[in-house]
């Protein structure tokens, strides 16, 4: 019994000594780069895109897009969802795949060419409900048809409310905001 206790203590001390060995410490720059693009912009002065949204209900909100962030927007009649490559005073660039040359090439957009910014917010329960409620409505309708061997109109209000609430929750989580006088896209700098 005593030998087991001593063996457990010695083994525990050996394991704790193995984990307690000193490791190389990271510099401030390395720690900021690990945290993400918004923190790595603090290392050196740089430009970034700022999308200022002034809602009638909810007030003012600023969305920041740093180099390396994914930007989902509509410009020139097409939707783009690419990584932000470069930002200048009046333009920004994204990298797009050129299949002929088999490489990524920068495509530059002026700020006034952007028609809308497509946001993707993760709101607890609301975002998940936007996906699950229409599926639940379809399963409920299918189960009713299979169980009752026919289609009954009393299930339509339940199915319709599930599908409509799912669509509403999806629109709340993923709004498409047009760039206009109340919602402005501009370039700012970090110092």
C-alpha positions as a Markdown table, in Angstrom:
| # | Residue | x | y | z |
|---|---|---|---|---|
| 1 | Unk | 0.0 | 0.0 | 0.0 |
| 2 | Unk | 2.8 | 2.4 | 1.0 |
| 3 | Unk | 4.8 | 1.5 | -2.1 |
| 4 | Unk | 1.8 | 2.5 | -4.3 |
| 5 | Unk | 1.5 | 5.8 | -2.6 |
| 6 | Unk | 5.2 | 6.5 | -3.0 |
| 7 | Unk | 5.2 | 5.4 | -6.6 |
| 8 | Unk | 2.2 | 7.6 | -7.3 |
| 9 | Unk | 3.9 | 10.6 | -5.7 |
| 10 | Unk | 7.2 | 10.0 | -7.6 |
| 11 | Unk | 5.3 | 9.6 | -10.9 |
| 12 | Unk | 3.3 | 12.8 | -10.3 |
| 13 | Unk | 6.4 | 14.8 | -9.5 |
| 14 | Unk | 8.1 | 13.4 | -12.6 |
| 15 | Unk | 5.2 | 14.4 | -14.8 |
| 16 | Unk | 4.9 | 17.9 | -13.3 |
| 17 | Unk | 8.6 | 18.5 | -13.8 |
| 18 | Unk | 8.3 | 17.4 | -17.5 |
| 19 | Unk | 5.5 | 20.1 | -18.0 |
| 20 | Unk | 7.3 | 22.7 | -15.9 |
| 21 | Unk | 10.2 | 23.0 | -18.3 |
| 22 | Unk | 10.7 | 26.6 | -19.5 |
| 23 | Unk | 9.5 | 27.4 | -23.0 |
| 24 | Unk | 10.4 | 30.2 | -25.4 |
| 25 | Unk | 8.3 | 33.3 | -24.7 |
| 26 | Unk | 6.5 | 35.0 | -27.6 |
| 27 | Unk | 7.1 | 38.6 | -28.4 |
| 28 | Unk | 4.3 | 41.2 | -28.4 |
| 29 | Unk | 4.2 | 41.1 | -32.2 |
| 30 | Unk | 3.9 | 37.3 | -32.3 |
| 31 | Unk | 1.1 | 37.4 | -29.7 |
| 32 | Unk | -0.9 | 40.0 | -31.7 |
| 33 | Unk | -0.5 | 38.1 | -34.9 |
| 34 | Unk | -1.9 | 35.0 | -33.2 |
| 35 | Unk | -5.0 | 36.9 | -32.1 |
| 36 | Unk | -6.1 | 37.7 | -35.7 |
| 37 | Unk | -6.0 | 40.4 | -38.4 |
| 38 | Unk | -7.5 | 43.2 | -36.3 |
| 39 | Unk | -4.8 | 42.7 | -33.7 |
| 40 | Unk | -1.9 | 42.4 | -36.2 |
| 41 | Unk | -2.9 | 45.8 | -37.6 |
| 42 | Unk | -1.8 | 47.2 | -34.3 |
| 43 | Unk | 1.8 | 46.2 | -35.0 |
| 44 | Unk | 2.4 | 48.7 | -37.9 |
| 45 | Unk | 0.3 | 51.5 | -39.3 |
| 46 | Unk | -2.0 | 50.3 | -42.1 |
| 47 | Unk | -5.2 | 51.1 | -43.9 |
| 48 | Unk | -8.5 | 49.2 | -43.4 |
| 49 | Unk | -12.0 | 49.4 | -44.7 |
| 50 | Unk | -14.7 | 50.7 | -42.4 |
| 51 | Unk | -18.4 | 50.2 | -43.2 |
| 52 | Unk | -20.4 | 52.7 | -41.1 |
| 53 | Unk | -24.0 | 51.7 | -40.8 |
| 54 | Unk | -26.6 | 54.1 | -39.3 |
| 55 | Unk | -29.8 | 52.1 | -38.7 |
| 56 | Unk | -33.1 | 53.9 | -38.0 |
| 57 | Unk | -33.6 | 51.2 | -35.2 |
| 58 | Unk | -30.5 | 50.2 | -33.4 |
| 59 | Unk | -28.3 | 53.2 | -34.1 |
| 60 | Unk | -24.7 | 53.4 | -35.4 |
| 61 | Unk | -22.5 | 50.4 | -36.0 |
| 62 | Unk | -19.0 | 50.2 | -37.6 |
| 63 | Unk | -17.8 | 47.1 | -39.3 |
| 64 | Unk | -14.0 | 46.9 | -39.8 |
| 65 | Unk | -12.3 | 44.8 | -42.5 |
| 66 | Unk | -8.5 | 44.5 | -42.2 |
| 67 | Unk | -6.1 | 43.0 | -44.7 |
| 68 | Unk | -6.6 | 39.2 | -44.6 |
| 69 | Unk | -10.3 | 39.4 | -43.5 |
| 70 | Unk | -13.0 | 37.8 | -45.6 |
| 71 | Unk | -15.1 | 40.5 | -47.4 |
| 72 | Unk | -18.5 | 39.6 | -48.8 |
| 73 | Unk | -19.9 | 42.3 | -51.1 |
| 74 | Unk | -21.7 | 43.0 | -54.3 |
| 75 | Unk | -20.1 | 45.2 | -57.0 |
| 76 | Unk | -20.2 | 45.4 | -60.8 |
| 77 | Unk | -23.4 | 43.3 | -60.7 |
| 78 | Unk | -21.7 | 40.3 | -59.1 |
| 79 | Unk | -21.3 | 38.9 | -55.6 |
| 80 | Unk | -17.7 | 38.4 | -54.3 |
| 81 | Unk | -16.6 | 36.6 | -51.2 |
| 82 | Unk | -12.9 | 36.8 | -51.1 |
| 83 | Unk | -10.0 | 37.8 | -48.8 |
| 84 | Unk | -9.1 | 41.5 | -48.6 |
| 85 | Unk | -5.6 | 41.8 | -50.2 |
| 86 | Unk | -4.8 | 45.5 | -50.2 |
| 87 | Unk | -6.4 | 48.9 | -49.3 |
| 88 | Unk | -5.4 | 52.2 | -50.7 |
| 89 | Unk | -6.9 | 55.7 | -50.2 |
| 90 | Unk | -9.8 | 55.2 | -52.6 |
| 91 | Unk | -9.6 | 51.5 | -53.7 |
| 92 | Unk | -9.3 | 48.0 | -52.3 |
| 93 | Unk | -8.1 | 44.8 | -53.8 |
| 94 | Unk | -9.1 | 41.1 | -53.4 |
| 95 | Unk | -7.3 | 38.0 | -54.7 |
| 96 | Unk | -9.2 | 36.0 | -57.3 |
| 97 | Unk | -8.2 | 32.8 | -58.9 |
| 98 | Unk | -7.1 | 32.9 | -62.6 |
| 99 | Unk | -7.6 | 29.4 | -63.8 |
| 100 | Unk | -5.8 | 30.1 | -67.1 |
| 101 | Unk | -2.6 | 31.2 | -65.5 |
| 102 | Unk | -3.1 | 28.9 | -62.4 |
| 103 | Unk | -2.5 | 31.6 | -59.9 |
| 104 | Unk | -4.3 | 34.2 | -57.8 |
| 105 | Unk | -4.4 | 37.7 | -59.2 |
| 106 | Unk | -5.5 | 40.9 | -57.5 |
| 107 | Unk | -8.7 | 42.6 | -58.6 |
| 108 | Unk | -9.1 | 46.3 | -57.7 |
| 109 | Unk | -12.4 | 48.0 | -56.9 |
| 110 | Unk | -13.2 | 51.6 | -56.3 |
| 111 | Unk | -15.2 | 52.4 | -53.2 |
| 112 | Unk | -18.1 | 53.9 | -55.2 |
| 113 | Unk | -18.4 | 50.6 | -57.2 |
| 114 | Unk | -19.6 | 48.7 | -54.2 |
| 115 | Unk | -23.3 | 48.4 | -54.2 |
| 116 | Unk | -23.9 | 46.3 | -51.0 |
| 117 | Unk | -22.1 | 44.6 | -48.1 |
| 118 | Unk | -23.4 | 41.2 | -47.1 |
| 119 | Unk | -22.9 | 40.6 | -43.4 |
| 120 | Unk | -22.8 | 37.3 | -41.6 |
| 121 | Unk | -23.6 | 37.6 | -37.9 |
| 122 | Unk | -23.7 | 34.7 | -35.6 |
| 123 | Unk | -26.5 | 35.4 | -33.2 |
| 124 | Unk | -27.0 | 32.6 | -30.6 |
| 125 | Unk | -30.2 | 30.6 | -31.3 |
| 126 | Unk | -31.4 | 32.9 | -34.0 |
| 127 | Unk | -28.8 | 31.8 | -36.6 |
| 128 | Unk | -29.3 | 28.2 | -35.8 |
| 129 | Unk | -33.1 | 28.6 | -35.9 |
| 130 | Unk | -32.9 | 30.2 | -39.4 |
| 131 | Unk | -31.6 | 26.8 | -40.6 |
| 132 | Unk | -33.5 | 24.4 | -38.4 |
| 133 | Unk | -37.0 | 25.8 | -38.5 |
| 134 | Unk | -37.6 | 25.3 | -42.3 |
| 135 | Unk | -36.2 | 21.8 | -42.0 |
| 136 | Unk | -38.5 | 21.1 | -39.0 |
| 137 | Unk | -41.5 | 22.4 | -41.0 |
| 138 | Unk | -40.6 | 20.1 | -43.9 |
| 139 | Unk | -40.2 | 17.1 | -41.6 |
| 140 | Unk | -43.5 | 17.9 | -39.8 |
| 141 | Unk | -45.3 | 18.1 | -43.2 |
| 142 | Unk | -43.7 | 14.8 | -44.4 |
| 143 | Unk | -44.6 | 13.0 | -41.1 |
| 144 | Unk | -48.2 | 14.2 | -41.3 |
| 145 | Unk | -48.5 | 13.0 | -44.9 |
| 146 | Unk | -46.9 | 9.6 | -44.1 |
| 147 | Unk | -48.9 | 9.0 | -40.8 |
| 148 | Unk | -52.3 | 10.1 | -42.1 |
| 149 | Unk | -51.9 | 8.8 | -45.6 |
| 150 | Unk | -52.9 | 12.1 | -47.1 |
| 151 | Unk | -52.5 | 15.8 | -47.0 |
| 152 | Unk | -54.6 | 17.8 | -44.5 |
| 153 | Unk | -55.0 | 21.5 | -44.5 |
| 154 | Unk | -54.8 | 21.9 | -40.7 |
| 155 | Unk | -51.0 | 21.3 | -40.9 |
| 156 | Unk | -50.4 | 24.3 | -43.2 |
| 157 | Unk | -50.4 | 27.0 | -40.5 |
| 158 | Unk | -47.8 | 25.1 | -38.4 |
| 159 | Unk | -45.6 | 24.4 | -41.4 |
| 160 | Unk | -46.0 | 27.9 | -42.8 |
| 161 | Unk | -45.1 | 29.5 | -39.5 |
| 162 | Unk | -42.0 | 27.4 | -39.1 |
| 163 | Unk | -40.8 | 28.1 | -42.6 |
| 164 | Unk | -41.6 | 31.9 | -42.4 |
| 165 | Unk | -39.9 | 32.3 | -39.0 |
| 166 | Unk | -36.8 | 30.4 | -40.3 |
| 167 | Unk | -36.6 | 32.8 | -43.3 |
| 168 | Unk | -37.0 | 35.8 | -41.0 |
| 169 | Unk | -34.3 | 34.5 | -38.7 |
| 170 | Unk | -32.0 | 33.9 | -41.6 |
| 171 | Unk | -32.5 | 37.5 | -42.9 |
| 172 | Unk | -31.8 | 38.8 | -39.4 |
| 173 | Unk | -28.6 | 36.9 | -39.2 |
| 174 | Unk | -27.4 | 37.6 | -42.8 |
| 175 | Unk | -28.5 | 41.1 | -43.7 |
| 176 | Unk | -27.6 | 42.7 | -47.1 |
| 177 | Unk | -26.9 | 46.4 | -46.5 |
| 178 | Unk | -26.8 | 48.8 | -49.4 |
| 179 | Unk | -24.1 | 51.4 | -49.6 |
| 180 | Unk | -25.8 | 54.8 | -49.6 |
| 181 | Unk | -25.7 | 58.1 | -47.7 |
| 182 | Unk | -26.7 | 56.4 | -44.4 |
| 183 | Unk | -24.4 | 53.4 | -44.9 |
| 184 | Unk | -20.9 | 54.5 | -46.0 |
| 185 | Unk | -17.9 | 52.6 | -47.0 |
| 186 | Unk | -14.6 | 54.4 | -46.3 |
| 187 | Unk | -10.9 | 53.9 | -45.7 |
| 188 | Unk | -9.3 | 54.6 | -42.3 |
| 189 | Unk | -5.8 | 54.2 | -40.9 |
| 190 | Unk | -4.4 | 52.6 | -37.8 |
| 191 | Unk | -1.6 | 54.5 | -36.0 |
